[in-house]
């Protein structure tokens, strides 16, 4: 299999009532942990790279490691730019082998968001690359994304038809109550997603793939391990997994997961150093981190996303599209 776009993935996901996991990658161990999980569950993958990841690991290294993952797994994998905030960044990724990009113009006015997304689409589509855009703004902090609660806003369903029609984007990220980072809700408050907004958007955009950002669940067992081994993460709260599964059964075809991988990685490393204070070989503690990432991703693929054992049908859809 070559790297593929999200088009075939989203078509089958919408029809099947499941979602594709879009997992952020920053280094080799994270990529290997995710891909090992997908191989075990025969699941498709979107491996996504943020601007922060490009700065940290170098875009070429990340792209080549994802290409290695395709060779190793022979799974349908899409390489996606997460939260591209300029045309130039999207163009660079398109020119360098990405099969999908997100242009995030949600901080602009509605009209300027449309103009920016349309410009990216007009460059991407002739080159066989799919485009995701965002309407509404998610609160929270993750990499270069930093939106205060005061500046966050739900997606307005009355705007989605005009936005999708004028831009030609292939998928739309919406704001219905998810948020970036590991501290999504205040202690004592009940996490809640606005399914009424999701359902209204789905009714206006039938068969159109919707995306949820900021959808990590912040597993409390990882938070506990971190805090018991020298960390300090009080009040870390995420999105309940049953809400994410419900959204996947509706029109959500892509669910972004990043913080849960970071928590898995950090909890394993902190635990390893407490248990083995004399270790200094990175292969020892990063091996534990990779294994824990595999465990959480397998759980997500089966119990949250429902995309386990779906790789073959996406391969078949891809083969049909290229004939």
PLY file of the C-alpha trace (Angstrom):
ply
format ascii 1.0
element vertex 323
property float x
property float y
property float z
element edge 322
property int vertex1
property int vertex2
end_header
0.00 0.00 0.00
1.15 3.55 -0.69
0.25 6.41 1.60
-3.39 7.23 0.84
-5.70 10.18 1.37
-8.54 10.26 3.87
-11.19 10.11 1.13
-11.61 6.33 1.02
-11.30 6.07 4.79
-14.08 8.56 5.45
-16.42 7.05 2.89
-16.30 3.65 4.58
-16.31 5.11 8.09
-19.46 7.13 7.39
-21.20 4.12 5.90
-20.09 1.86 8.73
-20.73 4.12 11.72
-17.16 4.17 12.93
-14.33 6.71 13.04
-10.71 6.68 11.97
-8.17 7.38 14.68
-5.96 10.36 13.92
-2.95 10.01 16.18
-0.32 12.72 16.56
3.27 11.56 16.11
6.49 13.14 17.34
9.15 10.43 17.33
9.93 6.85 16.30
8.60 5.14 19.42
5.22 6.87 19.19
4.88 5.89 15.52
5.89 2.29 16.24
3.53 2.01 19.20
0.57 3.25 17.16
1.38 1.09 14.14
1.93 -2.04 16.24
-1.57 -1.54 17.65
-3.06 -1.07 14.20
-1.34 -4.21 12.91
-2.74 -6.21 15.81
-6.27 -4.89 15.15
-6.10 -4.68 11.32
-7.08 -1.02 11.51
-6.55 1.95 9.20
-4.64 4.94 10.53
-4.23 8.65 10.13
-0.81 9.64 11.42
-0.75 13.38 11.86
2.04 15.86 12.31
1.60 19.24 13.96
3.68 22.33 13.33
5.25 21.71 16.74
6.20 18.16 15.78
7.82 19.43 12.58
9.93 21.85 14.61
10.90 19.19 17.13
11.67 16.17 14.96
12.25 17.67 11.48
9.58 17.19 8.82
11.77 14.91 6.69
12.48 12.51 9.55
8.80 12.27 10.43
7.70 11.71 6.83
10.29 9.00 6.27
9.33 7.23 9.51
5.67 7.24 8.44
6.71 5.85 5.05
8.59 3.12 6.94
5.40 2.40 8.88
3.55 1.81 5.60
6.24 -0.60 4.43
6.29 -2.40 7.78
2.53 -2.74 8.17
1.05 -2.69 4.64
-1.94 -0.94 6.24
-3.90 1.95 4.73
-2.22 4.99 6.30
-2.83 8.67 5.66
-0.15 11.26 6.47
-1.92 14.41 7.66
-0.87 17.92 8.68
-2.61 18.87 11.91
-3.50 22.54 12.49
-1.71 24.11 9.57
-2.29 27.81 10.10
-0.95 29.24 6.83
-1.20 28.48 3.14
2.60 28.26 3.00
2.77 25.53 5.63
0.06 23.51 3.89
1.81 23.96 0.53
5.11 22.76 1.94
3.49 19.61 3.32
1.63 18.96 0.06
4.84 19.39 -1.92
6.66 16.99 0.40
4.47 13.92 0.36
1.61 14.55 2.79
-1.65 13.08 1.54
-3.93 15.28 3.67
-3.66 18.71 5.26
-5.69 20.73 7.72
-5.91 24.45 7.23
-7.02 26.01 10.49
-8.42 29.45 9.79
-10.81 29.35 12.74
-9.07 32.33 14.34
-9.96 34.45 11.29
-13.30 35.97 10.38
-15.79 33.68 8.65
-15.05 35.31 5.29
-11.28 35.12 5.70
-11.52 31.51 6.88
-13.40 30.68 3.67
-10.85 32.47 1.49
-7.89 30.73 3.14
-9.44 27.26 3.01
-10.44 27.75 -0.63
-6.88 28.73 -1.54
-5.50 25.57 0.07
-8.14 23.40 -1.64
-7.31 24.90 -5.02
-3.66 23.94 -4.53
-4.24 20.55 -2.88
-6.93 18.93 -5.02
-5.06 19.00 -8.36
-2.23 17.25 -6.53
-4.46 14.52 -5.10
-4.40 15.77 -1.50
-7.48 16.09 0.73
-8.19 19.13 2.89
-9.74 19.53 6.34
-10.82 22.92 7.72
-12.30 24.12 11.00
-15.38 26.12 11.98
-15.72 27.18 15.61
-12.83 27.33 18.07
-11.77 24.76 20.65
-10.40 25.90 23.99
-7.20 24.47 25.42
-3.46 24.29 24.83
-1.64 21.80 22.61
1.60 22.54 20.73
1.11 25.89 18.96
-2.66 25.93 19.60
-3.60 28.08 22.60
-7.21 29.24 22.89
-8.68 30.61 26.11
-12.12 29.56 27.31
-13.31 33.09 26.64
-12.24 32.88 22.98
-13.68 29.41 22.35
-16.92 29.14 20.42
-19.26 26.39 19.25
-19.67 25.80 15.54
-22.74 27.56 14.16
-24.77 25.03 12.12
-26.23 27.79 9.96
-22.75 28.49 8.54
-21.64 25.00 7.52
-23.35 24.70 4.13
-21.97 28.02 2.90
-18.51 27.20 4.22
-18.28 23.73 2.65
-19.82 24.86 -0.64
-17.56 27.88 -1.08
-14.32 26.17 0.02
-14.67 22.66 -1.42
-13.04 21.11 1.65
-13.23 17.34 2.13
-13.95 17.30 5.88
-14.87 19.76 8.59
-13.62 19.99 12.16
-16.30 21.34 14.47
-16.47 22.61 18.04
-19.09 20.85 20.18
-17.38 20.82 23.59
-14.08 19.01 23.12
-10.87 20.89 23.90
-7.13 20.54 23.50
-4.80 19.23 26.18
-5.25 17.14 29.33
-7.23 19.68 31.38
-10.49 19.87 29.47
-12.98 20.47 32.29
-12.99 22.06 35.71
-13.23 19.67 38.68
-16.83 19.06 39.67
-18.25 19.89 36.25
-19.84 17.22 34.09
-18.16 16.69 30.72
-20.71 17.11 27.96
-20.66 17.24 24.18
-23.26 19.19 22.22
-24.78 16.34 20.24
-27.63 18.63 19.26
-25.15 20.75 17.28
-23.55 17.66 15.76
-26.91 16.28 14.68
-28.00 19.60 13.17
-24.75 19.86 11.21
-25.14 16.26 10.01
-28.65 17.02 8.79
-27.35 19.99 6.80
-24.34 18.08 5.43
-25.54 14.52 4.77
-22.74 12.02 4.07
-20.12 14.67 4.80
-17.28 13.66 7.16
-17.04 15.56 10.43
-13.89 15.73 12.59
-13.45 16.04 16.36
-10.28 17.65 17.67
-9.25 17.62 21.32
-10.81 14.21 21.87
-8.41 12.55 24.31
-10.08 10.91 27.32
-7.17 11.43 29.75
-7.12 7.92 31.29
-7.02 8.35 35.03
-4.77 5.33 35.52
-2.02 7.16 33.63
-2.59 10.35 35.62
-2.33 8.34 38.85
0.91 6.66 37.76
2.41 10.02 36.82
1.41 11.61 40.13
2.64 8.62 42.15
6.01 8.72 40.43
7.04 12.32 40.87
4.64 14.08 38.54
2.10 16.79 39.25
-1.09 16.66 37.19
-3.98 17.52 39.49
-7.44 17.80 37.96
-6.57 16.37 34.53
-9.95 15.47 32.99
-10.83 14.34 29.45
-13.77 13.42 27.21
-15.73 10.31 28.31
-15.17 7.51 25.86
-18.86 6.65 25.54
-19.49 10.16 24.17
-16.77 9.69 21.58
-18.19 6.33 20.54
-21.62 7.91 20.17
-20.19 10.64 17.95
-18.49 8.00 15.77
-21.84 6.32 15.22
-23.20 9.61 13.88
-21.32 11.69 11.30
-17.89 11.93 12.95
-15.38 10.07 10.76
-12.10 11.27 12.31
-11.26 11.60 15.99
-7.97 13.24 16.98
-6.00 11.75 19.87
-2.76 13.23 21.16
-2.78 13.88 24.92
-3.61 10.25 25.74
-0.46 9.14 23.92
1.62 11.68 25.82
0.17 10.49 29.11
0.83 6.84 28.24
4.40 7.65 27.27
5.13 9.79 30.32
3.53 7.40 32.80
5.61 4.50 31.49
8.87 6.47 31.63
8.25 7.84 35.14
7.30 4.38 36.38
10.35 2.84 34.74
12.78 5.25 36.38
11.22 4.73 39.79
11.40 0.95 39.39
14.88 0.96 37.80
16.83 3.98 39.11
20.07 2.67 37.69
18.87 2.46 34.08
20.21 4.96 31.58
19.72 3.16 28.24
16.94 4.97 26.31
15.93 1.69 24.70
14.83 0.42 28.10
12.48 3.20 29.15
11.39 4.17 25.64
10.58 0.51 25.01
8.19 0.61 27.96
6.69 3.83 26.62
6.17 2.28 23.19
4.45 -0.76 24.70
2.07 1.39 26.74
1.21 3.47 23.67
0.38 0.25 21.84
-1.95 -0.80 24.66
-3.90 2.47 24.73
-4.15 2.70 20.95
-5.49 -0.86 20.71
-8.10 0.07 23.29
-9.08 3.17 21.31
-9.28 1.33 17.99
-11.64 -1.31 19.37
-13.67 0.35 22.11
-13.87 4.00 21.06
-13.37 4.27 17.32
-14.78 0.91 16.24
-12.35 0.77 13.31
-10.69 -2.53 14.15
-10.83 -5.07 11.31
-11.68 -2.27 8.85
-8.36 -2.02 7.01
-9.30 -4.53 4.32
-12.48 -2.73 3.28
-10.59 0.55 2.96
-7.90 -1.13 0.86
-10.66 -2.49 -1.38
-12.22 0.97 -1.66
-8.83 2.46 -2.51
-8.16 -0.18 -5.19
-11.58 0.51 -6.71
-10.88 4.25 -6.82
-7.57 3.93 -8.65
-8.86 1.58 -11.36
0 1
1 2
2 3
3 4
4 5
5 6
6 7
7 8
8 9
9 10
10 11
11 12
12 13
13 14
14 15
15 16
16 17
17 18
18 19
19 20
20 21
21 22
22 23
23 24
24 25
25 26
26 27
27 28
28 29
29 30
30 31
31 32
32 33
33 34
34 35
35 36
36 37
37 38
38 39
39 40
40 41
41 42
42 43
43 44
44 45
45 46
46 47
47 48
48 49
49 50
50 51
51 52
52 53
53 54
54 55
55 56
56 57
57 58
58 59
59 60
60 61
61 62
62 63
63 64
64 65
65 66
66 67
67 68
68 69
69 70
70 71
71 72
72 73
73 74
74 75
75 76
76 77
77 78
78 79
79 80
80 81
81 82
82 83
83 84
84 85
85 86
86 87
87 88
88 89
89 90
90 91
91 92
92 93
93 94
94 95
95 96
96 97
97 98
98 99
99 100
100 101
101 102
102 103
103 104
104 105
105 106
106 107
107 108
108 109
109 110
110 111
111 112
112 113
113 114
114 115
115 116
116 117
117 118
118 119
119 120
120 121
121 122
122 123
123 124
124 125
125 126
126 127
127 128
128 129
129 130
130 131
131 132
132 133
133 134
134 135
135 136
136 137
137 138
138 139
139 140
140 141
141 142
142 143
143 144
144 145
145 146
146 147
147 148
148 149
149 150
150 151
151 152
152 153
153 154
154 155
155 156
156 157
157 158
158 159
159 160
160 161
161 162
162 163
163 164
164 165
165 166
166 167
167 168
168 169
169 170
170 171
171 172
172 173
173 174
174 175
175 176
176 177
177 178
178 179
179 180
180 181
181 182
182 183
183 184
184 185
185 186
186 187
187 188
188 189
189 190
190 191
191 192
192 193
193 194
194 195
195 196
196 197
197 198
198 199
199 200
200 201
201 202
202 203
203 204
204 205
205 206
206 207
207 208
208 209
209 210
210 211
211 212
212 213
213 214
214 215
215 216
216 217
217 218
218 219
219 220
220 221
221 222
222 223
223 224
224 225
225 226
226 227
227 228
228 229
229 230
230 231
231 232
232 233
233 234
234 235
235 236
236 237
237 238
238 239
239 240
240 241
241 242
242 243
243 244
244 245
245 246
246 247
247 248
248 249
249 250
250 251
251 252
252 253
253 254
254 255
255 256
256 257
257 258
258 259
259 260
260 261
261 262
262 263
263 264
264 265
265 266
266 267
267 268
268 269
269 270
270 271
271 272
272 273
273 274
274 275
275 276
276 277
277 278
278 279
279 280
280 281
281 282
282 283
283 284
284 285
285 286
286 287
287 288
288 289
289 290
290 291
291 292
292 293
293 294
294 295
295 296
296 297
297 298
298 299
299 300
300 301
301 302
302 303
303 304
304 305
305 306
306 307
307 308
308 309
309 310
310 311
311 312
312 313
313 314
314 315
315 316
316 317
317 318
318 319
319 320
320 321
321 322
